[in-house]
Amino acid sequence: MIINEKKIRNALADIVNPRNVKIIVFLIFFLVLFLLKKNFFVVLFFIALGAVSLMWRLFMDAPIGIELVTLSTAVCAMKFGSTYGAVVGFLSVAIGLSLNLRLFRSPMDSLYHIIGYTIMGSVLGHFPLTSMFGVGMAAIIIYNIIYIPFRLFVNQSWFKLLVYIASNILFNYFIFSTFAPMIVGMVS
């Protein structure tokens, strides 16, 4: 079999193009970072999980409290402390609302979400609770206590406010009673 040098060069040029080199360098960088600092990737995963969970709002604008930011913030606050909880809460909401353009359409609406989750993450890091369910329920109570005055300040209807709070509590109750213990076990 004759080796065709031109075909080999073309194949290598296709593999080692600038785009593929950037991808390979990016993957190697994150692999090394992962090996050195595993907590960084756990926190990064929860920030992404929280942000992506807000993407449904891009397609539907309804007062429904379905999100995984509370879970992400509570897990990181419980496992890594209040600073991580506050950072995860802040970045999850800020990135999620930026991705679904809500941050730019309604900055005041977004501000109380960002403030609420940042405060919630900061406070949860100081809770002596050992139960993820207990931390989750505390997170829901803290967030909704912060949420109500902001929404009343911007004159939201009581019906929309109650729908949001009820759906947020029910959804997070389900998440923290079923999936959160498994997630905490995987993070430990």
Biotite code that builds the C-alpha atoms (Angstrom):
import biotite.structure as struc

atoms = struc.array([
    struc.Atom([0.000, 0.000, 0.000], chain_id="A", res_id=1, res_name="MET", atom_name="CA", element="C"),
    struc.Atom([1.385, 3.364, -1.011], chain_id="A", res_id=2, res_name="ILE", atom_name="CA", element="C"),
    struc.Atom([1.235, 6.172, 1.536], chain_id="A", res_id=3, res_name="ILE", atom_name="CA", element="C"),
    struc.Atom([-0.112, 9.333, -0.001], chain_id="A", res_id=4, res_name="ASN", atom_name="CA", element="C"),
    struc.Atom([1.650, 12.184, 1.776], chain_id="A", res_id=5, res_name="GLU", atom_name="CA", element="C"),
    struc.Atom([-0.733, 14.808, 0.375], chain_id="A", res_id=6, res_name="LYS", atom_name="CA", element="C"),
    struc.Atom([-3.804, 13.016, 1.789], chain_id="A", res_id=7, res_name="LYS", atom_name="CA", element="C"),
    struc.Atom([-2.139, 12.698, 5.192], chain_id="A", res_id=8, res_name="ILE", atom_name="CA", element="C"),
    struc.Atom([-1.292, 16.427, 5.236], chain_id="A", res_id=9, res_name="ARG", atom_name="CA", element="C"),
    struc.Atom([-4.857, 17.337, 4.246], chain_id="A", res_id=10, res_name="ASN", atom_name="CA", element="C"),
    struc.Atom([-6.280, 15.088, 6.956], chain_id="A", res_id=11, res_name="ALA", atom_name="CA", element="C"),
    struc.Atom([-3.965, 16.596, 9.585], chain_id="A", res_id=12, res_name="LEU", atom_name="CA", element="C"),
    struc.Atom([-4.838, 20.097, 8.400], chain_id="A", res_id=13, res_name="ALA", atom_name="CA", element="C"),
    struc.Atom([-8.518, 19.274, 8.866], chain_id="A", res_id=14, res_name="ASP", atom_name="CA", element="C"),
    struc.Atom([-7.901, 17.969, 12.369], chain_id="A", res_id=15, res_name="ILE", atom_name="CA", element="C"),
    struc.Atom([-5.499, 20.704, 13.470], chain_id="A", res_id=16, res_name="VAL", atom_name="CA", element="C"),
    struc.Atom([-7.464, 23.706, 12.249], chain_id="A", res_id=17, res_name="ASN", atom_name="CA", element="C"),
    struc.Atom([-7.692, 26.771, 14.543], chain_id="A", res_id=18, res_name="PRO", atom_name="CA", element="C"),
    struc.Atom([-11.215, 25.929, 15.719], chain_id="A", res_id=19, res_name="ARG", atom_name="CA", element="C"),
    struc.Atom([-10.321, 22.380, 16.754], chain_id="A", res_id=20, res_name="ASN", atom_name="CA", element="C"),
    struc.Atom([-7.122, 23.556, 18.462], chain_id="A", res_id=21, res_name="VAL", atom_name="CA", element="C"),
    struc.Atom([-9.151, 26.031, 20.534], chain_id="A", res_id=22, res_name="LYS", atom_name="CA", element="C"),
    struc.Atom([-11.569, 23.285, 21.529], chain_id="A", res_id=23, res_name="ILE", atom_name="CA", element="C"),
    struc.Atom([-8.733, 20.923, 22.475], chain_id="A", res_id=24, res_name="ILE", atom_name="CA", element="C"),
    struc.Atom([-6.950, 23.610, 24.528], chain_id="A", res_id=25, res_name="VAL", atom_name="CA", element="C"),
    struc.Atom([-10.249, 24.506, 26.221], chain_id="A", res_id=26, res_name="PHE", atom_name="CA", element="C"),
    struc.Atom([-10.917, 20.857, 27.125], chain_id="A", res_id=27, res_name="LEU", atom_name="CA", element="C"),
    struc.Atom([-7.365, 20.317, 28.402], chain_id="A", res_id=28, res_name="ILE", atom_name="CA", element="C"),
    struc.Atom([-7.591, 23.497, 30.495], chain_id="A", res_id=29, res_name="PHE", atom_name="CA", element="C"),
    struc.Atom([-10.823, 22.383, 32.142], chain_id="A", res_id=30, res_name="PHE", atom_name="CA", element="C"),
    struc.Atom([-9.551, 18.841, 32.627], chain_id="A", res_id=31, res_name="LEU", atom_name="CA", element="C"),
    struc.Atom([-6.470, 20.136, 34.454], chain_id="A", res_id=32, res_name="VAL", atom_name="CA", element="C"),
    struc.Atom([-8.606, 22.561, 36.445], chain_id="A", res_id=33, res_name="LEU", atom_name="CA", element="C"),
    struc.Atom([-10.971, 19.720, 37.349], chain_id="A", res_id=34, res_name="PHE", atom_name="CA", element="C"),
    struc.Atom([-8.110, 17.551, 38.562], chain_id="A", res_id=35, res_name="LEU", atom_name="CA", element="C"),
    struc.Atom([-6.733, 20.403, 40.653], chain_id="A", res_id=36, res_name="LEU", atom_name="CA", element="C"),
    struc.Atom([-9.964, 21.863, 41.997], chain_id="A", res_id=37, res_name="LYS", atom_name="CA", element="C"),
    struc.Atom([-13.008, 19.568, 41.878], chain_id="A", res_id=38, res_name="LYS", atom_name="CA", element="C"),
    struc.Atom([-15.154, 21.956, 43.943], chain_id="A", res_id=39, res_name="ASN", atom_name="CA", element="C"),
    struc.Atom([-14.819, 24.529, 41.178], chain_id="A", res_id=40, res_name="PHE", atom_name="CA", element="C"),
    struc.Atom([-16.592, 22.219, 38.756], chain_id="A", res_id=41, res_name="PHE", atom_name="CA", element="C"),
    struc.Atom([-19.311, 21.340, 41.226], chain_id="A", res_id=42, res_name="VAL", atom_name="CA", element="C"),
    struc.Atom([-20.034, 25.039, 41.754], chain_id="A", res_id=43, res_name="VAL", atom_name="CA", element="C"),
    struc.Atom([-19.831, 25.681, 37.996], chain_id="A", res_id=44, res_name="LEU", atom_name="CA", element="C"),
    struc.Atom([-22.290, 22.824, 37.395], chain_id="A", res_id=45, res_name="PHE", atom_name="CA", element="C"),
    struc.Atom([-24.794, 24.254, 39.881], chain_id="A", res_id=46, res_name="PHE", atom_name="CA", element="C"),
    struc.Atom([-24.502, 27.748, 38.415], chain_id="A", res_id=47, res_name="ILE", atom_name="CA", element="C"),
    struc.Atom([-25.237, 26.305, 34.969], chain_id="A", res_id=48, res_name="ALA", atom_name="CA", element="C"),
    struc.Atom([-28.099, 24.154, 36.321], chain_id="A", res_id=49, res_name="LEU", atom_name="CA", element="C"),
    struc.Atom([-29.736, 27.148, 37.963], chain_id="A", res_id=50, res_name="GLY", atom_name="CA", element="C"),
    struc.Atom([-29.269, 29.362, 34.901], chain_id="A", res_id=51, res_name="ALA", atom_name="CA", element="C"),
    struc.Atom([-30.600, 26.790, 32.445], chain_id="A", res_id=52, res_name="VAL", atom_name="CA", element="C"),
    struc.Atom([-33.617, 26.111, 34.649], chain_id="A", res_id=53, res_name="SER", atom_name="CA", element="C"),
    struc.Atom([-34.797, 29.659, 33.968], chain_id="A", res_id=54, res_name="LEU", atom_name="CA", element="C"),
    struc.Atom([-34.743, 29.241, 30.196], chain_id="A", res_id=55, res_name="MET", atom_name="CA", element="C"),
    struc.Atom([-38.397, 28.165, 29.986], chain_id="A", res_id=56, res_name="TRP", atom_name="CA", element="C"),
    struc.Atom([-39.287, 31.807, 30.663], chain_id="A", res_id=57, res_name="ARG", atom_name="CA", element="C"),
    struc.Atom([-37.951, 32.661, 27.221], chain_id="A", res_id=58, res_name="LEU", atom_name="CA", element="C"),
    struc.Atom([-40.915, 30.832, 25.681], chain_id="A", res_id=59, res_name="PHE", atom_name="CA", element="C"),
    struc.Atom([-43.607, 31.518, 28.240], chain_id="A", res_id=60, res_name="MET", atom_name="CA", element="C"),
    struc.Atom([-44.136, 34.506, 30.486], chain_id="A", res_id=61, res_name="ASP", atom_name="CA", element="C"),
    struc.Atom([-46.198, 33.118, 33.334], chain_id="A", res_id=62, res_name="ALA", atom_name="CA", element="C"),
    struc.Atom([-46.062, 33.760, 37.088], chain_id="A", res_id=63, res_name="PRO", atom_name="CA", element="C"),
    struc.Atom([-44.889, 30.231, 37.856], chain_id="A", res_id=64, res_name="ILE", atom_name="CA", element="C"),
    struc.Atom([-42.072, 29.511, 40.310], chain_id="A", res_id=65, res_name="GLY", atom_name="CA", element="C"),
    struc.Atom([-40.462, 26.523, 38.600], chain_id="A", res_id=66, res_name="ILE", atom_name="CA", element="C"),
    struc.Atom([-36.688, 26.823, 38.869], chain_id="A", res_id=67, res_name="GLU", atom_name="CA", element="C"),
    struc.Atom([-33.637, 24.952, 40.133], chain_id="A", res_id=68, res_name="LEU", atom_name="CA", element="C"),
    struc.Atom([-31.798, 28.027, 41.386], chain_id="A", res_id=69, res_name="VAL", atom_name="CA", element="C"),
    struc.Atom([-33.036, 27.356, 44.917], chain_id="A", res_id=70, res_name="THR", atom_name="CA", element="C"),
    struc.Atom([-31.653, 23.815, 44.812], chain_id="A", res_id=71, res_name="LEU", atom_name="CA", element="C"),
    struc.Atom([-28.333, 24.963, 43.353], chain_id="A", res_id=72, res_name="SER", atom_name="CA", element="C"),
    struc.Atom([-27.956, 27.773, 45.858], chain_id="A", res_id=73, res_name="THR", atom_name="CA", element="C"),
    struc.Atom([-28.935, 25.627, 48.854], chain_id="A", res_id=74, res_name="ALA", atom_name="CA", element="C"),
    struc.Atom([-26.627, 22.729, 47.937], chain_id="A", res_id=75, res_name="VAL", atom_name="CA", element="C"),
    struc.Atom([-23.615, 25.010, 47.426], chain_id="A", res_id=76, res_name="CYS", atom_name="CA", element="C"),
    struc.Atom([-24.350, 27.017, 50.583], chain_id="A", res_id=77, res_name="ALA", atom_name="CA", element="C"),
    struc.Atom([-24.679, 23.853, 52.627], chain_id="A", res_id=78, res_name="MET", atom_name="CA", element="C"),
    struc.Atom([-21.610, 22.130, 51.179], chain_id="A", res_id=79, res_name="LYS", atom_name="CA", element="C"),
    struc.Atom([-19.196, 25.030, 50.671], chain_id="A", res_id=80, res_name="PHE", atom_name="CA", element="C"),
    struc.Atom([-20.453, 27.910, 52.848], chain_id="A", res_id=81, res_name="GLY", atom_name="CA", element="C"),
    struc.Atom([-22.334, 31.167, 52.557], chain_id="A", res_id=82, res_name="SER", atom_name="CA", element="C"),
    struc.Atom([-19.945, 32.842, 50.102], chain_id="A", res_id=83, res_name="THR", atom_name="CA", element="C"),
    struc.Atom([-20.385, 30.036, 47.593], chain_id="A", res_id=84, res_name="TYR", atom_name="CA", element="C"),
    struc.Atom([-24.124, 30.032, 48.190], chain_id="A", res_id=85, res_name="GLY", atom_name="CA", element="C"),
    struc.Atom([-24.350, 33.769, 47.526], chain_id="A", res_id=86, res_name="ALA", atom_name="CA", element="C"),
    struc.Atom([-22.168, 33.513, 44.398], chain_id="A", res_id=87, res_name="VAL", atom_name="CA", element="C"),
    struc.Atom([-24.170, 30.588, 43.000], chain_id="A", res_id=88, res_name="VAL", atom_name="CA", element="C"),
    struc.Atom([-27.476, 32.343, 43.718], chain_id="A", res_id=89, res_name="GLY", atom_name="CA", element="C"),
    struc.Atom([-26.301, 35.593, 42.150], chain_id="A", res_id=90, res_name="PHE", atom_name="CA", element="C"),
    struc.Atom([-24.661, 34.079, 39.053], chain_id="A", res_id=91, res_name="LEU", atom_name="CA", element="C"),
    struc.Atom([-27.401, 31.503, 38.395], chain_id="A", res_id=92, res_name="SER", atom_name="CA", element="C"),
    struc.Atom([-30.083, 34.164, 38.315], chain_id="A", res_id=93, res_name="VAL", atom_name="CA", element="C"),
    struc.Atom([-28.006, 36.798, 36.526], chain_id="A", res_id=94, res_name="ALA", atom_name="CA", element="C"),
    struc.Atom([-26.902, 34.377, 33.790], chain_id="A", res_id=95, res_name="ILE", atom_name="CA", element="C"),
    struc.Atom([-30.330, 32.729, 33.512], chain_id="A", res_id=96, res_name="GLY", atom_name="CA", element="C"),
    struc.Atom([-32.163, 36.041, 33.198], chain_id="A", res_id=97, res_name="LEU", atom_name="CA", element="C"),
    struc.Atom([-29.557, 37.313, 30.720], chain_id="A", res_id=98, res_name="SER", atom_name="CA", element="C"),
    struc.Atom([-29.935, 34.211, 28.566], chain_id="A", res_id=99, res_name="LEU", atom_name="CA", element="C"),
    struc.Atom([-33.699, 34.523, 28.392], chain_id="A", res_id=100, res_name="ASN", atom_name="CA", element="C"),
    struc.Atom([-33.426, 38.297, 27.860], chain_id="A", res_id=101, res_name="LEU", atom_name="CA", element="C"),
    struc.Atom([-35.590, 39.031, 30.893], chain_id="A", res_id=102, res_name="ARG", atom_name="CA", element="C"),
    struc.Atom([-32.752, 40.923, 32.563], chain_id="A", res_id=103, res_name="LEU", atom_name="CA", element="C"),
    struc.Atom([-32.816, 43.491, 29.769], chain_id="A", res_id=104, res_name="PHE", atom_name="CA", element="C"),
    struc.Atom([-36.597, 43.685, 29.282], chain_id="A", res_id=105, res_name="ARG", atom_name="CA", element="C"),
    struc.Atom([-37.400, 44.129, 32.927], chain_id="A", res_id=106, res_name="SER", atom_name="CA", element="C"),
    struc.Atom([-34.416, 45.186, 35.047], chain_id="A", res_id=107, res_name="PRO", atom_name="CA", element="C"),
    struc.Atom([-36.450, 45.963, 38.177], chain_id="A", res_id=108, res_name="MET", atom_name="CA", element="C"),
    struc.Atom([-38.167, 42.590, 37.944], chain_id="A", res_id=109, res_name="ASP", atom_name="CA", element="C"),
    struc.Atom([-34.767, 40.932, 37.660], chain_id="A", res_id=110, res_name="SER", atom_name="CA", element="C"),
    struc.Atom([-33.207, 42.935, 40.464], chain_id="A", res_id=111, res_name="LEU", atom_name="CA", element="C"),
    struc.Atom([-35.315, 41.411, 43.224], chain_id="A", res_id=112, res_name="TYR", atom_name="CA", element="C"),
    struc.Atom([-34.603, 37.898, 41.930], chain_id="A", res_id=113, res_name="HIS", atom_name="CA", element="C"),
    struc.Atom([-30.867, 38.598, 41.958], chain_id="A", res_id=114, res_name="ILE", atom_name="CA", element="C"),
    struc.Atom([-30.985, 40.219, 45.401], chain_id="A", res_id=115, res_name="ILE", atom_name="CA", element="C"),
    struc.Atom([-33.276, 37.519, 46.810], chain_id="A", res_id=116, res_name="GLY", atom_name="CA", element="C"),
    struc.Atom([-31.156, 34.552, 45.717], chain_id="A", res_id=117, res_name="TYR", atom_name="CA", element="C"),
    struc.Atom([-27.917, 36.258, 46.756], chain_id="A", res_id=118, res_name="THR", atom_name="CA", element="C"),
    struc.Atom([-29.275, 36.923, 50.244], chain_id="A", res_id=119, res_name="ILE", atom_name="CA", element="C"),
    struc.Atom([-30.746, 33.433, 50.431], chain_id="A", res_id=120, res_name="MET", atom_name="CA", element="C"),
    struc.Atom([-27.390, 31.840, 49.538], chain_id="A", res_id=121, res_name="GLY", atom_name="CA", element="C"),
    struc.Atom([-25.564, 33.977, 52.055], chain_id="A", res_id=122, res_name="SER", atom_name="CA", element="C"),
    struc.Atom([-27.998, 33.192, 54.869], chain_id="A", res_id=123, res_name="VAL", atom_name="CA", element="C"),
    struc.Atom([-28.210, 29.459, 54.157], chain_id="A", res_id=124, res_name="LEU", atom_name="CA", element="C"),
    struc.Atom([-24.475, 29.038, 54.633], chain_id="A", res_id=125, res_name="GLY", atom_name="CA", element="C"),
    struc.Atom([-24.933, 29.906, 58.307], chain_id="A", res_id=126, res_name="HIS", atom_name="CA", element="C"),
    struc.Atom([-27.728, 27.409, 58.968], chain_id="A", res_id=127, res_name="PHE", atom_name="CA", element="C"),
    struc.Atom([-26.738, 24.556, 61.293], chain_id="A", res_id=128, res_name="PRO", atom_name="CA", element="C"),
    struc.Atom([-29.183, 22.216, 59.563], chain_id="A", res_id=129, res_name="LEU", atom_name="CA", element="C"),
    struc.Atom([-27.853, 18.864, 58.496], chain_id="A", res_id=130, res_name="THR", atom_name="CA", element="C"),
    struc.Atom([-30.901, 17.898, 56.465], chain_id="A", res_id=131, res_name="SER", atom_name="CA", element="C"),
    struc.Atom([-31.001, 19.023, 52.836], chain_id="A", res_id=132, res_name="MET", atom_name="CA", element="C"),
    struc.Atom([-34.782, 19.026, 53.033], chain_id="A", res_id=133, res_name="PHE", atom_name="CA", element="C"),
    struc.Atom([-34.652, 21.398, 56.019], chain_id="A", res_id=134, res_name="GLY", atom_name="CA", element="C"),
    struc.Atom([-32.203, 23.686, 54.229], chain_id="A", res_id=135, res_name="VAL", atom_name="CA", element="C"),
    struc.Atom([-34.416, 23.640, 51.140], chain_id="A", res_id=136, res_name="GLY", atom_name="CA", element="C"),
    struc.Atom([-37.534, 24.554, 53.081], chain_id="A", res_id=137, res_name="MET", atom_name="CA", element="C"),
    struc.Atom([-35.629, 27.352, 54.832], chain_id="A", res_id=138, res_name="ALA", atom_name="CA", element="C"),
    struc.Atom([-34.447, 28.568, 51.411], chain_id="A", res_id=139, res_name="ALA", atom_name="CA", element="C"),
    struc.Atom([-37.987, 28.697, 50.071], chain_id="A", res_id=140, res_name="ILE", atom_name="CA", element="C"),
    struc.Atom([-39.227, 30.596, 53.119], chain_id="A", res_id=141, res_name="ILE", atom_name="CA", element="C"),
    struc.Atom([-36.329, 33.097, 52.978], chain_id="A", res_id=142, res_name="ILE", atom_name="CA", element="C"),
    struc.Atom([-36.745, 33.724, 49.262], chain_id="A", res_id=143, res_name="TYR", atom_name="CA", element="C"),
    struc.Atom([-40.514, 34.164, 49.412], chain_id="A", res_id=144, res_name="ASN", atom_name="CA", element="C"),
    struc.Atom([-40.243, 36.521, 52.397], chain_id="A", res_id=145, res_name="ILE", atom_name="CA", element="C"),
    struc.Atom([-37.874, 38.661, 50.322], chain_id="A", res_id=146, res_name="ILE", atom_name="CA", element="C"),
    struc.Atom([-40.008, 38.227, 47.180], chain_id="A", res_id=147, res_name="TYR", atom_name="CA", element="C"),
    struc.Atom([-43.379, 39.412, 48.541], chain_id="A", res_id=148, res_name="ILE", atom_name="CA", element="C"),
    struc.Atom([-42.433, 43.024, 49.437], chain_id="A", res_id=149, res_name="PRO", atom_name="CA", element="C"),
    struc.Atom([-40.651, 43.538, 46.103], chain_id="A", res_id=150, res_name="PHE", atom_name="CA", element="C"),
    struc.Atom([-43.655, 42.299, 44.142], chain_id="A", res_id=151, res_name="ARG", atom_name="CA", element="C"),
    struc.Atom([-46.088, 44.386, 46.170], chain_id="A", res_id=152, res_name="LEU", atom_name="CA", element="C"),
    struc.Atom([-43.841, 47.417, 45.644], chain_id="A", res_id=153, res_name="PHE", atom_name="CA", element="C"),
    struc.Atom([-44.202, 47.071, 41.845], chain_id="A", res_id=154, res_name="VAL", atom_name="CA", element="C"),
    struc.Atom([-47.980, 46.562, 42.175], chain_id="A", res_id=155, res_name="ASN", atom_name="CA", element="C"),
    struc.Atom([-48.228, 42.960, 41.035], chain_id="A", res_id=156, res_name="GLN", atom_name="CA", element="C"),
    struc.Atom([-51.699, 41.490, 41.347], chain_id="A", res_id=157, res_name="SER", atom_name="CA", element="C"),
    struc.Atom([-52.343, 39.331, 44.397], chain_id="A", res_id=158, res_name="TRP", atom_name="CA", element="C"),
    struc.Atom([-53.494, 36.474, 42.195], chain_id="A", res_id=159, res_name="PHE", atom_name="CA", element="C"),
    struc.Atom([-50.206, 36.339, 40.231], chain_id="A", res_id=160, res_name="LYS", atom_name="CA", element="C"),
    struc.Atom([-48.238, 36.688, 43.449], chain_id="A", res_id=161, res_name="LEU", atom_name="CA", element="C"),
    struc.Atom([-50.079, 33.801, 45.117], chain_id="A", res_id=162, res_name="LEU", atom_name="CA", element="C"),
    struc.Atom([-49.761, 31.609, 42.005], chain_id="A", res_id=163, res_name="VAL", atom_name="CA", element="C"),
    struc.Atom([-46.005, 32.212, 41.902], chain_id="A", res_id=164, res_name="TYR", atom_name="CA", element="C"),
    struc.Atom([-45.474, 31.575, 45.615], chain_id="A", res_id=165, res_name="ILE", atom_name="CA", element="C"),
    struc.Atom([-47.673, 28.452, 45.669], chain_id="A", res_id=166, res_name="ALA", atom_name="CA", element="C"),
    struc.Atom([-46.023, 26.955, 42.578], chain_id="A", res_id=167, res_name="SER", atom_name="CA", element="C"),
    struc.Atom([-42.556, 27.817, 43.915], chain_id="A", res_id=168, res_name="ASN", atom_name="CA", element="C"),
    struc.Atom([-43.234, 26.182, 47.270], chain_id="A", res_id=169, res_name="ILE", atom_name="CA", element="C"),
    struc.Atom([-44.843, 23.062, 45.763], chain_id="A", res_id=170, res_name="LEU", atom_name="CA", element="C"),
    struc.Atom([-42.158, 22.589, 43.100], chain_id="A", res_id=171, res_name="PHE", atom_name="CA", element="C"),
    struc.Atom([-39.288, 23.048, 45.542], chain_id="A", res_id=172, res_name="ASN", atom_name="CA", element="C"),
    struc.Atom([-40.971, 20.853, 48.148], chain_id="A", res_id=173, res_name="TYR", atom_name="CA", element="C"),
    struc.Atom([-41.045, 18.089, 45.534], chain_id="A", res_id=174, res_name="PHE", atom_name="CA", element="C"),
    struc.Atom([-37.415, 18.701, 44.486], chain_id="A", res_id=175, res_name="ILE", atom_name="CA", element="C"),
    struc.Atom([-36.046, 18.843, 48.040], chain_id="A", res_id=176, res_name="PHE", atom_name="CA", element="C"),
    struc.Atom([-38.011, 15.827, 49.223], chain_id="A", res_id=177, res_name="SER", atom_name="CA", element="C"),
    struc.Atom([-37.074, 13.592, 46.287], chain_id="A", res_id=178, res_name="THR", atom_name="CA", element="C"),
    struc.Atom([-33.970, 14.635, 44.312], chain_id="A", res_id=179, res_name="PHE", atom_name="CA", element="C"),
    struc.Atom([-31.974, 16.807, 46.717], chain_id="A", res_id=180, res_name="ALA", atom_name="CA", element="C"),
    struc.Atom([-30.804, 13.957, 49.005], chain_id="A", res_id=181, res_name="PRO", atom_name="CA", element="C"),
    struc.Atom([-29.443, 12.067, 45.982], chain_id="A", res_id=182, res_name="MET", atom_name="CA", element="C"),
    struc.Atom([-27.695, 15.178, 44.665], chain_id="A", res_id=183, res_name="ILE", atom_name="CA", element="C"),
    struc.Atom([-26.107, 15.915, 48.039], chain_id="A", res_id=184, res_name="VAL", atom_name="CA", element="C"),
    struc.Atom([-24.925, 12.306, 48.197], chain_id="A", res_id=185, res_name="GLY", atom_name="CA", element="C"),
    struc.Atom([-23.256, 12.678, 44.794], chain_id="A", res_id=186, res_name="MET", atom_name="CA", element="C"),
    struc.Atom([-21.612, 15.989, 45.748], chain_id="A", res_id=187, res_name="VAL", atom_name="CA", element="C"),
    struc.Atom([-20.213, 14.644, 49.048], chain_id="A", res_id=188, res_name="SER", atom_name="CA", element="C"),
])
